[in-house]
Amino acid sequence: MRKSYARARVIGAASLLLTLCCAGDMPSARPLGEFVSPDRPFSPIRYRDRDLVSLNDRCPVSQTQLSPEIEPIYVNGRPVGFC
C-alpha cells in the first residue's frame, strides 16, 4: 500500500511538472470546427484551423458524439476528434 501511494505521488509530481513546463507552448486559441453533416447523429468534424476533416465520427472513449470545442490530436497529419 505504501509503495503505490509513493508511486502515485511521483507520477502526480511529474505530471504537474510536465504541465507547467509545456504550458507556454500551448496555443491560446482552440481550433474550433463544425460538423460535416449536422443532420446525422454521428458526423465527422471539419476543423477550421487547417480545414481538415476528423478521421472519426464518434468519440473514441465513450462512443458518443464528437465535440467541436475540444482540440483534436493529429495522427500522421490528420485530426482525431474527442467528446
Stockholm file with secondary structure:
# STOCKHOLM 1.0

chainA/1-83         MRKSYARARVIGAASLLLTLCCAGDMPSARPLGEFVSPDRPFSPIRYRDRDLVSLNDRCPVSQTQLSPEIEPIYVNGRPVGFC
#=GR chainA/1-83 SS CHHHHHHHHHHHHHHHHHHHHHGGGSCSSCCCEEESSTTSSSCCEEETTTTEECSCSSCTTTCCCCCTTSCCEEETTEEECCC
#=GC SS_cons        CHHHHHHHHHHHHHHHHHHHHHGGGSCSSCCCEEESSTTSSSCCEEETTTTEECSCSSCTTTCCCCCTTSCCEEETTEEECCC
//
